[in-house]
């Protein structure tokens, strides 16, 4: 049988047992406390993480908002100022007035005149067969020669100047009558008195031109004055017989595009066609008309030379 411990020894043993129990309880509490701390810390960490995530989300949300509100606004386009330049008002200069073309003291038109009235005159003369040259509004030699022919056919002196009344008659187209209708619709009339020639084609005036015929003076020309005669253009009824194109060197001078009708007498172009009879007997016509005269007449056509 076991013997109980003496009382003196029981107290220390009991104290030791209590100490052990306290230690065990302390360790367990510490463990419990540590476990709680870990859980709390984990909880705090998760909370912190959650809080951080929420904060990050908030920041992202804020950033997203910022991005949506910081969309770059395109710079305001400045409207370009109108570049339409108003054209300066053009001042129309008054037309230059040519005094020669304006009604003077008598309102005449003569050599050197220019302008619309001259052009109108040229167009009217051309339409009636007078060939004043181009309708350029300048009253030069060709137009003067056409005026000569018009004046001659209307019983006037040849001065190449048209008074207002004569101008009006030209514009009105006052015609002329055929002198020798018995010769048919196609023939030529040469008026020695008025120094004018008219070519009729199909009964109409195809050409009316200023001319210069025989001077009716005796002449002696050539070597030792061996070629003598009277500068006469014989009157009478003839027919064109032959022609030579271009220039012909004749004993009494040069003839351009001559068309012969009486021996050596021809209608031909010449550089000098004065207002009076000056030839050796031929019928001189202006050079610009001689260019086409042969095309207006045919060999065999009648030509009447007369005095009025």
PASEBA-1860 file (N, C-alpha, C; in nm, 3 decimals):
! residues 308
1> XXXXXXXX> 0.088/-0.117/0.000/0.000/0.000/0.000/0.088/0.118/0.000 ~ 0.038/0.208/-0.092/0.122/0.328/-0.103/0.101/0.413/0.020 ~ 0.218/0.479/0.055/0.208/0.570/0.167/0.195/0.709/0.120 ~ 0.095/0.781/0.169/0.082/0.923/0.130/0.205/0.999/0.165 ~ 0.224/1.107/0.079/0.340/1.193/0.100/0.317/1.275/0.223 ~ 0.426/1.305/0.281/0.413/1.390/0.400/0.361/1.523/0.359 ~ 0.292/1.590/0.440/0.228/1.720/0.412/0.325/1.823/0.369 ~ 0.447/1.809/0.424/0.547/1.912/0.386/0.585/1.903/0.241
9> XXXXXXXX> 0.576/1.781/0.188/0.617/1.766/0.049/0.501/1.788/-0.043 ~ 0.380/1.780/0.004/0.261/1.795/-0.080/0.248/1.937/-0.133 ~ 0.284/2.032/-0.061/0.267/2.173/-0.102/0.352/2.206/-0.221 ~ 0.476/2.172/-0.221/0.558/2.205/-0.340/0.510/2.134/-0.463 ~ 0.467/2.010/-0.443/0.418/1.933/-0.560/0.295/1.999/-0.616 ~ 0.206/2.036/-0.528/0.083/2.101/-0.572/0.113/2.231/-0.643 ~ 0.205/2.303/-0.593/0.241/2.431/-0.656/0.299/2.410/-0.792 ~ 0.377/2.308/-0.802/0.439/2.278/-0.933/0.332/2.239/-1.033
17> XXXXXXXX> 0.234/2.158/-0.983/0.125/2.116/-1.074/0.044/2.234/-1.121 ~ 0.020/2.321/-1.023/-0.058/2.443/-1.063/0.018/2.525/-1.163 ~ 0.147/2.535/-1.143/0.230/2.614/-1.238/0.226/2.557/-1.377 ~ 0.229/2.421/-1.377/0.225/2.353/-1.510/0.094/2.383/-1.577 ~ -0.014/2.373/-1.497/-0.146/2.398/-1.552/-0.156/2.541/-1.604 ~ -0.099/2.632/-1.530/-0.104/2.773/-1.573/-0.027/2.795/-1.703 ~ 0.084/2.728/-1.714/0.166/2.741/-1.833/0.092/2.689/-1.958 ~ 0.030/2.569/-1.927/-0.045/2.508/-2.038/-0.157/2.601/-2.081
25> XXXXXXXX> -0.226/2.653/-1.984/-0.336/2.746/-2.017/-0.284/2.870/-2.084 ~ -0.169/2.918/-2.045/-0.111/3.040/-2.107/-0.071/3.018/-2.251 ~ -0.014/2.899/-2.269/0.027/2.868/-2.410/-0.093/2.858/-2.499 ~ -0.195/2.793/-2.448/-0.318/2.780/-2.530/-0.380/2.916/-2.558 ~ -0.380/3.001/-2.460/-0.436/3.137/-2.482/-0.355/3.214/-2.582 ~ -0.225/3.194/-2.566/-0.137/3.266/-2.662/-0.162/3.221/-2.802 ~ -0.180/3.083/-2.807/-0.209/3.029/-2.942/-0.340/3.082/-2.993 ~ -0.436/3.086/-2.907/-0.567/3.136/-2.948/-0.559/3.281/-2.990
33> XXXXXXXX> -0.484/3.355/-2.908/-0.469/3.498/-2.940/-0.399/3.518/-3.073 ~ -0.297/3.438/-3.096/-0.223/3.452/-3.222/-0.309/3.415/-3.340 ~ -0.385/3.308/-3.321/-0.476/3.269/-3.430/-0.574/3.381/-3.459 ~ -0.625/3.445/-3.357/-0.718/3.557/-3.376/-0.653/3.673/-3.445 ~ -0.528/3.698/-3.402/-0.456/3.809/-3.466/-0.437/3.783/-3.613 ~ -0.402/3.659/-3.645/-0.380/3.623/-3.786/-0.507/3.640/-3.866 ~ -0.617/3.596/-3.807/-0.745/3.610/-3.877/-0.781/3.755/-3.898 ~ -0.757/3.832/-3.787/-0.790/3.975/-3.798/-0.702/4.043/-3.901
41> XXXXXXXX> -0.572/3.997/-3.892/-0.478/4.059/-3.987/-0.518/4.022/-4.128 ~ -0.558/3.893/-4.142/-0.603/3.852/-4.276/-0.724/3.930/-4.316 ~ -0.812/3.946/-4.214/-0.933/4.022/-4.244/-0.899/4.163/-4.284 ~ -0.805/4.220/-4.204/-0.765/4.358/-4.237/-0.697/4.366/-4.372 ~ -0.613/4.259/-4.398/-0.544/4.260/-4.528/-0.643/4.252/-4.640 ~ -0.740/4.161/-4.627/-0.842/4.151/-4.731/-0.921/4.280/-4.742 ~ -0.950/4.333/-4.621/-1.024/4.460/-4.624/-0.942/4.568/-4.689 ~ -0.812/4.564/-4.648/-0.725/4.663/-4.709/-0.718/4.645/-4.857
49> XXXXXXXX> -0.705/4.514/-4.894/-0.699/4.488/-5.038/-0.828/4.530/-5.102 ~ -0.936/4.499/-5.039/-1.066/4.537/-5.094/-1.077/4.687/-5.103 ~ -1.028/4.751/-4.990/-1.034/4.897/-4.992/-0.947/4.952/-5.102 ~ -0.827/4.892/-5.118/-0.735/4.940/-5.223/-0.794/4.919/-5.360 ~ -0.857/4.801/-5.375/-0.920/4.772/-5.505/-1.030/4.871/-5.533 ~ -1.110/4.897/-5.424/-1.217/4.995/-5.443/-1.160/5.129/-5.479 ~ -1.052/5.162/-5.410/-0.988/5.291/-5.440/-0.938/5.295/-5.580 ~ -0.875/5.177/-5.618/-0.825/5.172/-5.757/-0.938/5.185/-5.855
57> XXXXXXXX> -1.049/5.114/-5.825/-1.165/5.122/-5.913/-1.215/5.263/-5.921 ~ -1.216/5.328/-5.803/-1.261/5.466/-5.802/-1.171/5.553/-5.885 ~ -1.041/5.527/-5.867/-0.944/5.605/-5.946/-0.963/5.582/-6.093 ~ -0.982/5.447/-6.126/-1.004/5.415/-6.268/-1.128/5.484/-6.317 ~ -1.232/5.476/-6.230/-1.355/5.543/-6.271/-1.332/5.689/-6.291 ~ -1.258/5.747/-6.197/-1.227/5.890/-6.209/-1.146/5.917/-6.333 ~ -1.050/5.824/-6.358/-0.966/5.843/-6.478/-1.050/5.832/-6.602 ~ -1.140/5.730/-6.599/-1.227/5.713/-6.715/-1.309/5.838/-6.735
65> XXXXXXXX> -1.359/5.890/-6.626/-1.437/6.013/-6.637/-1.353/6.125/-6.692 ~ -1.230/6.130/-6.639/-1.141/6.237/-6.686/-1.117/6.225/-6.835 ~ -1.095/6.097/-6.879/-1.069/6.076/-7.021/-1.189/6.117/-7.103 ~ -1.306/6.086/-7.053/-1.424/6.120/-7.131/-1.447/6.269/-7.134 ~ -1.397/6.335/-7.034/-1.420/6.480/-7.030/-1.303/6.558/-7.084 ~ -1.191/6.486/-7.109/-1.074/6.560/-7.160/-1.056/6.533/-7.308 ~ -1.165/6.492/-7.373/-1.157/6.475/-7.520/-1.113/6.608/-7.581 ~ -1.009/6.599/-7.661/-0.952/6.724/-7.717/-1.051/6.788/-7.812
73> XXXXXXXX> -1.086/6.906/-7.782/-1.180/6.980/-7.868/-1.102/7.039/-7.984 ~ -1.151/7.011/-8.107/-1.080/7.065/-8.225/-1.075/7.215/-8.217 ~ -0.964/7.271/-8.254/-0.954/7.417/-8.247/-1.058/7.483/-8.336 ~ -1.108/7.589/-8.286/-1.211/7.660/-8.362/-1.154/7.707/-8.496 ~ -1.223/7.668/-8.604/-1.177/7.709/-8.738/-1.211/7.855/-8.761 ~ -1.109/7.929/-8.790/-1.133/8.072/-8.816/-1.182/8.090/-8.958 ~ -1.296/8.147/-8.971/-1.351/8.169/-9.105/-1.263/8.266/-9.181 ~ -1.215/8.215/-9.298/-1.125/8.301/-9.378/-1.202/8.423/-9.426
81> XXXXXXXX> -1.139/8.534/-9.421/-1.208/8.654/-9.470/-1.237/8.641/-9.618 ~ -1.344/8.698/-9.659/-1.384/8.692/-9.800/-1.274/8.748/-9.887 ~ -1.236/8.664/-9.988/-1.127/8.709/-10.077/-1.181/8.762/-10.208 ~ -1.312/8.773/-10.215/-1.369/8.827/-10.339/-1.334/8.974/-10.348 ~ -1.256/9.003/-10.450/-1.214/9.142/-10.469/-1.312/9.212/-10.562 ~ -1.365/9.314/-10.518/-1.458/9.389/-10.601/-1.380/9.457/-10.712 ~ -1.416/9.421/-10.835/-1.344/9.479/-10.949/-1.363/9.630/-10.950 ~ -1.255/9.698/-10.974/-1.270/9.843/-10.978/-1.359/9.885/-11.092
89> XXXXXXXX> -1.430/9.983/-11.069/-1.520/10.033/-11.174/-1.439/10.079/-11.293 ~ -1.470/10.017/-11.409/-1.397/10.053/-11.531/-1.464/10.174/-11.594 ~ -1.386/10.270/-11.613/-1.440/10.390/-11.677/-1.419/10.378/-11.827 ~ -1.527/10.373/-11.900/-1.517/10.360/-12.045/-1.470/10.491/-12.103 ~ -1.357/10.477/-12.173/-1.302/10.597/-12.234/-1.390/10.639/-12.351 ~ -1.412/10.764/-12.366/-1.493/10.808/-12.480/-1.423/10.773/-12.610 ~ -1.497/10.736/-12.713/-1.435/10.699/-12.839/-1.353/10.813/-12.896 ~ -1.243/10.773/-12.956/-1.159/10.875/-13.020/-1.229/10.922/-13.146
97> XXXXXXXX> -1.247/11.047/-13.154/-1.318/11.105/-13.268/-1.218/11.153/-13.371 ~ -1.230/11.100/-13.488/-1.145/11.143/-13.598/-1.214/11.261/-13.665 ~ -1.150/11.373/-13.660/-1.214/11.493/-13.714/-1.246/11.479/-13.861 ~ -1.163/11.401/-13.932/-1.187/11.385/-14.075/-1.313/11.306/-14.103 ~ -1.361/11.231/-14.001/-1.480/11.149/-14.020/-1.606/11.216/-13.965 ~ -1.591/11.332/-13.908/-1.704/11.402/-13.851/-1.754/11.511/-13.947 ~ -1.880/11.540/-13.937/-1.932/11.647/-14.022/-1.858/11.777/-13.993 ~ -1.785/11.824/-14.091/-1.714/11.950/-14.076/-1.808/12.062/-14.112
105> XXXXXXXX> -1.754/12.171/-14.160/-1.840/12.281/-14.201/-1.943/12.239/-14.305 ~ -1.903/12.142/-14.390/-1.996/12.095/-14.494/-2.027/11.947/-14.478 ~ -1.964/11.880/-14.382/-1.991/11.740/-14.359/-1.943/11.650/-14.471 ~ -1.836/11.688/-14.539/-1.787/11.609/-14.652/-1.698/11.492/-14.608 ~ -1.687/11.393/-14.695/-1.596/11.281/-14.675/-1.498/11.277/-14.791 ~ -1.370/11.280/-14.757/-1.268/11.277/-14.861/-1.148/11.197/-14.818 ~ -1.043/11.203/-14.894/-0.922/11.127/-14.868/-0.870/11.150/-14.726 ~ -0.837/11.041/-14.658/-0.783/11.049/-14.522/-0.887/11.034/-14.413
113> XXXXXXXX> -1.014/11.040/-14.449/-1.120/11.025/-14.348/-1.119/10.882/-14.294 ~ -1.159/10.868/-14.168/-1.164/10.737/-14.104/-1.289/10.726/-14.018 ~ -1.332/10.604/-13.999/-1.443/10.582/-13.907/-1.558/10.503/-13.967 ~ -1.664/10.496/-13.888/-1.778/10.414/-13.927/-1.847/10.465/-14.052 ~ -1.854/10.595/-14.068/-1.919/10.648/-14.189/-1.844/10.604/-14.313 ~ -1.712/10.604/-14.305/-1.631/10.560/-14.419/-1.656/10.412/-14.446 ~ -1.659/10.333/-14.341/-1.684/10.190/-14.359/-1.821/10.166/-14.422 ~ -1.919/10.239/-14.376/-2.054/10.227/-14.433/-2.052/10.265/-14.581
121> XXXXXXXX> -1.979/10.372/-14.614/-1.966/10.414/-14.753/-1.900/10.305/-14.837 ~ -1.792/10.248/-14.786/-1.720/10.144/-14.860/-1.809/10.022/-14.886 ~ -1.885/9.984/-14.786/-1.974/9.869/-14.803/-2.080/9.896/-14.908 ~ -2.132/10.018/-14.909/-2.234/10.053/-15.007/-2.176/10.059/-15.148 ~ -2.058/10.116/-15.163/-1.994/10.123/-15.295/-1.963/9.983/-15.347 ~ -1.911/9.899/-15.262/-1.878/9.762/-15.302/-2.002/9.686/-15.348 ~ -2.112/9.703/-15.276/-2.236/9.633/-15.311/-2.289/9.676/-15.448 ~ -2.248/9.795/-15.493/-2.295/9.847/-15.622/-2.192/9.829/-15.734
129> XXXXXXXX> -2.080/9.760/-15.705/-1.982/9.728/-15.808/-1.870/9.826/-15.827 ~ -1.848/9.917/-15.730/-1.746/10.020/-15.747/-1.607/9.982/-15.693 ~ -1.596/9.876/-15.620/-1.470/9.825/-15.564/-1.385/9.933/-15.496 ~ -1.421/9.968/-15.373/-1.344/10.067/-15.298/-1.229/10.006/-15.219 ~ -1.200/9.878/-15.243/-1.102/9.810/-15.160/-1.169/9.756/-15.035 ~ -1.091/9.709/-14.939/-1.151/9.653/-14.817/-1.229/9.756/-14.737 ~ -1.336/9.710/-14.674/-1.416/9.800/-14.590/-1.347/9.813/-14.455 ~ -1.241/9.893/-14.452/-1.159/9.907/-14.332/-1.181/10.039/-14.259
137> XXXXXXXX> -1.274/10.120/-14.308/-1.301/10.247/-14.242/-1.199/10.355/-14.270 ~ -1.110/10.331/-14.367/-1.009/10.431/-14.402/-1.026/10.470/-14.549 ~ -1.044/10.597/-14.571/-1.071/10.644/-14.706/-0.938/10.670/-14.778 ~ -0.886/10.562/-14.840/-0.760/10.571/-14.912/-0.782/10.583/-15.062 ~ -0.674/10.557/-15.138/-0.678/10.576/-15.284/-0.784/10.490/-15.352 ~ -0.796/10.365/-15.313/-0.894/10.277/-15.378/-1.036/10.329/-15.359 ~ -1.064/10.377/-15.239/-1.198/10.431/-15.214/-1.218/10.562/-15.289 ~ -1.113/10.641/-15.296/-1.121/10.767/-15.372/-1.151/10.736/-15.518
145> XXXXXXXX> -1.084/10.635/-15.575/-1.107/10.600/-15.715/-1.249/10.547/-15.736 ~ -1.303/10.477/-15.635/-1.441/10.430/-15.644/-1.537/10.549/-15.643 ~ -1.503/10.650/-15.562/-1.586/10.771/-15.559/-1.579/10.843/-15.694 ~ -1.460/10.845/-15.755/-1.447/10.903/-15.889/-1.548/10.839/-15.984 ~ -1.553/10.706/-15.984/-1.642/10.634/-16.076/-1.789/10.666/-16.046 ~ -1.823/10.670/-15.917/-1.963/10.702/-15.881/-1.998/10.844/-15.925 ~ -1.909/10.936/-15.901/-1.935/11.075/-15.942/-1.949/11.086/-16.093 ~ -1.862/11.014/-16.167/-1.869/11.022/-16.313/-2.002/10.968/-16.365
153> XXXXXXXX> -2.046/10.855/-16.312/-2.172/10.796/-16.359/-2.294/10.878/-16.319 ~ -2.276/10.966/-16.223/-2.389/11.050/-16.180/-2.372/11.195/-16.225 ~ -2.289/11.213/-16.328/-2.278/11.345/-16.391/-2.206/11.451/-16.309 ~ -2.118/11.411/-16.220/-2.045/11.506/-16.136/-1.898/11.512/-16.177 ~ -1.832/11.619/-16.136/-1.689/11.627/-16.156/-1.617/11.534/-16.059 ~ -1.502/11.484/-16.102/-1.428/11.391/-16.018/-1.336/11.466/-15.922 ~ -1.378/11.475/-15.798/-1.289/11.533/-15.697/-1.266/11.438/-15.580 ~ -1.334/11.323/-15.580/-1.312/11.223/-15.476/-1.367/11.261/-15.339
161> XXXXXXXX> -1.449/11.363/-15.334/-1.507/11.409/-15.207/-1.659/11.399/-15.216 ~ -1.718/11.340/-15.113/-1.863/11.325/-15.110/-1.925/11.421/-15.009 ~ -2.014/11.504/-15.058/-2.092/11.590/-14.970/-2.200/11.504/-14.903 ~ -2.261/11.552/-14.796/-2.363/11.472/-14.726/-2.475/11.423/-14.819 ~ -2.518/11.509/-14.910/-2.627/11.467/-15.000/-2.581/11.352/-15.090 ~ -2.458/11.359/-15.139/-2.406/11.251/-15.225/-2.385/11.124/-15.143 ~ -2.339/11.140/-15.022/-2.323/11.024/-14.933/-2.457/10.953/-14.917 ~ -2.561/11.029/-14.895/-2.694/10.970/-14.878/-2.738/10.898/-15.005
169> XXXXXXXX> -2.704/10.950/-15.120/-2.742/10.886/-15.247/-2.667/10.754/-15.265 ~ -2.541/10.752/-15.225/-2.465/10.625/-15.233/-2.529/10.522/-15.141 ~ -2.558/10.562/-15.020/-2.616/10.468/-14.922/-2.753/10.419/-14.970 ~ -2.826/10.504/-15.038/-2.958/10.467/-15.088/-2.949/10.369/-15.205 ~ -2.829/10.356/-15.264/-2.810/10.259/-15.373/-2.868/10.307/-15.504 ~ -2.855/10.434/-15.528/-2.906/10.490/-15.654/-2.830/10.429/-15.772 ~ -2.901/10.360/-15.858/-2.839/10.287/-15.967/-2.814/10.370/-16.092 ~ -2.762/10.303/-16.195/-2.736/10.366/-16.325/-2.802/10.282/-16.434
177> XXXXXXXX> -2.828/10.348/-16.545/-2.895/10.280/-16.656/-2.793/10.232/-16.758 ~ -2.825/10.121/-16.822/-2.741/10.067/-16.929/-2.755/10.155/-17.053 ~ -2.642/10.195/-17.111/-2.644/10.284/-17.227/-2.672/10.208/-17.357 ~ -2.622/10.085/-17.365/-2.634/10.008/-17.489/-2.697/9.871/-17.461 ~ -2.824/9.869/-17.429/-2.890/9.741/-17.401/-2.894/9.648/-17.521 ~ -2.880/9.706/-17.642/-2.882/9.624/-17.762/-2.761/9.530/-17.772 ~ -2.659/9.557/-17.693/-2.541/9.472/-17.695/-2.559/9.346/-17.610 ~ -2.673/9.334/-17.545/-2.701/9.215/-17.466/-2.666/9.236/-17.318
185> XXXXXXXX> -2.695/9.135/-17.240/-2.675/9.147/-17.095/-2.528/9.147/-17.053 ~ -2.440/9.096/-17.141/-2.297/9.089/-17.107/-2.217/9.173/-17.207 ~ -2.177/9.290/-17.162/-2.094/9.374/-17.246/-2.026/9.482/-17.161 ~ -1.937/9.559/-17.225/-1.864/9.665/-17.156/-1.893/9.798/-17.222 ~ -1.910/9.901/-17.140/-1.933/10.037/-17.190/-1.820/10.128/-17.139 ~ -1.755/10.199/-17.232/-1.644/10.289/-17.198/-1.685/10.430/-17.237 ~ -1.706/10.514/-17.136/-1.746/10.653/-17.159/-1.622/10.741/-17.156 ~ -1.581/10.789/-17.275/-1.461/10.872/-17.283/-1.481/11.009/-17.221
193> XXXXXXXX> -1.603/11.059/-17.225/-1.631/11.192/-17.170/-1.620/11.192/-17.019 ~ -1.679/11.093/-16.959/-1.681/11.085/-16.812/-1.564/11.004/-16.755 ~ -1.489/10.943/-16.843/-1.375/10.862/-16.800/-1.417/10.756/-16.697 ~ -1.510/10.671/-16.743/-1.560/10.565/-16.657/-1.594/10.444/-16.744 ~ -1.572/10.326/-16.688/-1.600/10.199/-16.758/-1.696/10.117/-16.673 ~ -1.795/10.054/-16.740/-1.891/9.968/-16.672/-1.895/9.832/-16.741 ~ -1.878/9.728/-16.664/-1.893/9.591/-16.715/-2.030/9.540/-16.671 ~ -2.110/9.501/-16.768/-2.242/9.446/-16.739/-2.237/9.293/-16.753
201> XXXXXXXX> -2.288/9.226/-16.651/-2.299/9.081/-16.654/-2.440/9.043/-16.614 ~ -2.507/8.972/-16.703/-2.646/8.931/-16.678/-2.735/9.052/-16.652 ~ -2.704/9.162/-16.722/-2.786/9.282/-16.710/-2.762/9.363/-16.584 ~ -2.662/9.325/-16.503/-2.632/9.397/-16.380/-2.490/9.451/-16.383 ~ -2.465/9.553/-16.304/-2.332/9.611/-16.297/-2.240/9.516/-16.220 ~ -2.142/9.459/-16.293/-2.042/9.373/-16.229/-1.922/9.456/-16.184 ~ -1.897/9.566/-16.255/-1.785/9.654/-16.220/-1.811/9.793/-16.278 ~ -1.786/9.894/-16.198/-1.786/10.033/-16.243/-1.657/10.093/-16.193
209> XXXXXXXX> -1.570/10.136/-16.287/-1.439/10.181/-16.244/-1.394/10.309/-16.314 ~ -1.318/10.383/-16.241/-1.249/10.502/-16.291/-1.144/10.458/-16.394 ~ -1.127/10.535/-16.503/-1.030/10.501/-16.607/-0.958/10.627/-16.655 ~ -0.856/10.604/-16.736/-0.790/10.713/-16.808/-0.760/10.663/-16.949 ~ -0.810/10.734/-17.048/-0.795/10.691/-17.187/-0.700/10.786/-17.262 ~ -0.699/10.775/-17.396/-0.606/10.854/-17.479/-0.613/11.003/-17.452 ~ -0.496/11.062/-17.442/-0.488/11.206/-17.411/-0.527/11.294/-17.529 ~ -0.539/11.234/-17.648/-0.572/11.307/-17.772/-0.462/11.407/-17.809
217> XXXXXXXX> -0.343/11.372/-17.773/-0.229/11.455/-17.808/-0.130/11.373/-17.890 ~ -0.060/11.436/-17.979/0.043/11.364/-18.055/0.161/11.330/-17.967 ~ 0.230/11.226/-18.002/0.345/11.185/-17.922/0.453/11.128/-18.016 ~ 0.576/11.136/-17.972/0.690/11.073/-18.037/0.779/11.018/-17.928 ~ 0.793/10.887/-17.926/0.870/10.822/-17.820/0.960/10.715/-17.880 ~ 1.033/10.651/-17.796/1.124/10.547/-17.840/1.258/10.604/-17.882 ~ 1.344/10.515/-17.936/1.477/10.555/-17.979/1.468/10.655/-18.092 ~ 1.534/10.768/-18.072/1.534/10.877/-18.171/1.393/10.926/-18.203
225> XXXXXXXX> 1.300/10.908/-18.104/1.160/10.950/-18.123/1.101/10.891/-18.251 ~ 1.132/10.765/-18.270/1.088/10.699/-18.393/0.944/10.649/-18.385 ~ 0.891/10.639/-18.263/0.755/10.588/-18.246/0.662/10.706/-18.221 ~ 0.596/10.751/-18.323/0.510/10.869/-18.313/0.365/10.834/-18.347 ~ 0.274/10.914/-18.297/0.133/10.891/-18.324/0.046/10.989/-18.247 ~ -0.084/10.962/-18.252/-0.180/11.043/-18.178/-0.240/10.958/-18.067 ~ -0.242/11.013/-17.948/-0.293/10.940/-17.831/-0.444/10.944/-17.830 ~ -0.503/10.855/-17.911/-0.648/10.854/-17.926/-0.703/10.716/-17.893
233> XXXXXXXX> -0.815/10.715/-17.823/-0.891/10.592/-17.800/-1.012/10.600/-17.893 ~ -1.010/10.526/-18.003/-1.118/10.538/-18.102/-1.253/10.496/-18.046 ~ -1.357/10.567/-18.081/-1.493/10.528/-18.043/-1.540/10.418/-18.138 ~ -1.644/10.350/-18.096/-1.702/10.245/-18.181/-1.732/10.119/-18.101 ~ -1.789/10.021/-18.172/-1.825/9.892/-18.113/-1.717/9.791/-18.148 ~ -1.663/9.724/-18.049/-1.555/9.627/-18.069/-1.585/9.500/-17.988 ~ -1.494/9.405/-17.998/-1.504/9.283/-17.917/-1.366/9.248/-17.863 ~ -1.367/9.192/-17.748/-1.239/9.149/-17.691/-1.185/9.032/-17.775
241> XXXXXXXX> -1.057/9.040/-17.807/-0.998/8.940/-17.896/-0.891/8.853/-17.832 ~ -0.808/8.909/-17.746/-0.700/8.832/-17.686/-0.656/8.897/-17.555 ~ -0.572/8.825/-17.483/-0.525/8.874/-17.353/-0.388/8.817/-17.322 ~ -0.315/8.887/-17.239/-0.182/8.843/-17.194/-0.179/8.855/-17.043 ~ -0.154/8.745/-16.974/-0.148/8.753/-16.827/-0.019/8.817/-16.778 ~ -0.029/8.892/-16.671/0.088/8.957/-16.612/0.131/9.080/-16.689 ~ 0.259/9.112/-16.673/0.312/9.234/-16.736/0.353/9.208/-16.881 ~ 0.326/9.307/-16.965/0.375/9.304/-17.103/0.456/9.430/-17.128
249> XXXXXXXX> 0.576/9.410/-17.180/0.662/9.523/-17.215/0.630/9.563/-17.359 ~ 0.557/9.671/-17.376/0.517/9.718/-17.509/0.604/9.837/-17.551 ~ 0.606/9.869/-17.680/0.688/9.982/-17.727/0.657/10.114/-17.657 ~ 0.530/10.129/-17.615/0.491/10.256/-17.553/0.477/10.247/-17.401 ~ 0.521/10.136/-17.344/0.516/10.125/-17.198/0.474/9.987/-17.150 ~ 0.459/9.973/-17.023/0.424/9.845/-16.960/0.273/9.838/-16.938 ~ 0.217/9.721/-16.967/0.074/9.697/-16.951/0.055/9.576/-16.859 ~ -0.035/9.586/-16.762/-0.059/9.475/-16.669/-0.191/9.407/-16.702
257> XXXXXXXX> -0.184/9.275/-16.727/-0.301/9.194/-16.760/-0.384/9.257/-16.874 ~ -0.324/9.293/-16.984/-0.400/9.358/-17.091/-0.501/9.264/-17.158 ~ -0.617/9.318/-17.188/-0.720/9.248/-17.265/-0.747/9.338/-17.388 ~ -0.710/9.290/-17.506/-0.715/9.372/-17.628/-0.852/9.366/-17.695 ~ -0.889/9.480/-17.753/-1.018/9.487/-17.824/-1.009/9.560/-17.959 ~ -0.899/9.630/-17.982/-0.886/9.705/-18.109/-0.737/9.713/-18.145 ~ -0.687/9.612/-18.219/-0.546/9.610/-18.253/-0.460/9.605/-18.128 ~ -0.374/9.709/-18.112/-0.287/9.715/-17.995/-0.346/9.793/-17.879
265> XXXXXXXX> -0.475/9.826/-17.891/-0.541/9.901/-17.782/-0.610/9.802/-17.689 ~ -0.585/9.819/-17.560/-0.637/9.723/-17.461/-0.685/9.793/-17.335 ~ -0.763/9.719/-17.259/-0.794/9.758/-17.121/-0.686/9.692/-17.036 ~ -0.614/9.770/-16.957/-0.505/9.713/-16.879/-0.479/9.792/-16.750 ~ -0.410/9.726/-16.659/-0.375/9.792/-16.533/-0.256/9.884/-16.551 ~ -0.255/9.995/-16.475/-0.145/10.091/-16.480/-0.126/10.152/-16.343 ~ -0.001/10.189/-16.315/0.028/10.251/-16.187/-0.025/10.392/-16.176 ~ -0.046/10.456/-16.290/-0.098/10.593/-16.291/-0.230/10.596/-16.366
273> XXXXXXXX> -0.335/10.633/-16.294/-0.467/10.647/-16.356/-0.523/10.781/-16.309 ~ -0.484/10.890/-16.372/-0.531/11.022/-16.329/-0.677/11.046/-16.363 ~ -0.729/11.158/-16.319/-0.871/11.188/-16.342/-0.896/11.244/-16.482 ~ -0.796/11.249/-16.562/-0.809/11.304/-16.698/-0.747/11.205/-16.798 ~ -0.776/11.218/-16.928/-0.717/11.129/-17.030/-0.566/11.149/-17.037 ~ -0.489/11.040/-17.024/-0.344/11.053/-17.021/-0.270/10.940/-17.092 ~ -0.342/10.843/-17.148/-0.274/10.729/-17.209/-0.240/10.755/-17.356 ~ -0.173/10.655/-17.414/-0.142/10.663/-17.557/-0.261/10.618/-17.641
281> XXXXXXXX> -0.363/10.570/-17.578/-0.482/10.523/-17.650/-0.550/10.406/-17.579 ~ -0.477/10.335/-17.493/-0.537/10.225/-17.417/-0.630/10.279/-17.308 ~ -0.703/10.186/-17.249/-0.793/10.220/-17.138/-0.725/10.174/-17.008 ~ -0.673/10.268/-16.933/-0.606/10.236/-16.807/-0.709/10.216/-16.696 ~ -0.683/10.115/-16.614/-0.767/10.092/-16.497/-0.675/10.074/-16.375 ~ -0.727/10.097/-16.254/-0.645/10.080/-16.132/-0.590/9.939/-16.120 ~ -0.472/9.927/-16.062/-0.404/9.799/-16.052/-0.484/9.694/-15.974 ~ -0.549/9.733/-15.865/-0.621/9.633/-15.787/-0.739/9.576/-15.864
289> XXXXXXXX> -0.792/9.652/-15.957/-0.903/9.604/-16.040/-0.849/9.519/-16.155 ~ -0.731/9.558/-16.208/-0.670/9.481/-16.317/-0.637/9.338/-16.274 ~ -0.624/9.316/-16.142/-0.595/9.182/-16.093/-0.703/9.082/-16.136 ~ -0.828/9.123/-16.140/-0.937/9.030/-16.170/-1.020/9.070/-16.292 ~ -0.988/9.183/-16.353/-1.068/9.228/-16.468/-1.080/9.121/-16.577 ~ -0.971/9.053/-16.615/-0.985/8.952/-16.721/-1.089/8.844/-16.691 ~ -1.116/8.819/-16.563/-1.216/8.716/-16.529/-1.358/8.765/-16.549 ~ -1.375/8.895/-16.567/-1.510/8.951/-16.582/-1.556/8.955/-16.728
297> XXXXXXXX> -1.462/8.946/-16.819/-1.496/8.955/-16.962/-1.441/8.834/-17.036 ~ -1.507/8.800/-17.143/-1.464/8.685/-17.223/-1.428/8.732/-17.363 ~ -1.337/8.661/-17.427/-1.309/8.693/-17.566/-1.438/8.678/-17.647 ~ -1.465/8.778/-17.725/-1.590/8.778/-17.802/-1.696/8.869/-17.743 ~ -1.683/8.904/-17.614/-1.778/8.997/-17.553/-1.767/9.134/-17.619 ~ -1.880/9.204/-17.630/-1.882/9.336/-17.693/-1.830/9.441/-17.598 ~ -1.765/9.542/-17.655/-1.720/9.660/-17.578/-1.750/9.782/-17.662 ~ -1.825/9.873/-17.605/-1.868/9.995/-17.675/-1.789/10.114/-17.618
305> XXXX> -1.719/10.187/-17.708/-1.646/10.306/-17.667/-1.721/10.426/-17.724 ~ -1.755/10.519/-17.639/-1.839/10.630/-17.683/-1.810/10.757/-17.603 ~ -1.867/10.863/-17.649/-1.865/10.991/-17.578/-2.007/11.024/-17.540 ~ -2.024/11.069/-17.417/-2.158/11.100/-17.368/-2.187/11.250/-17.381
END
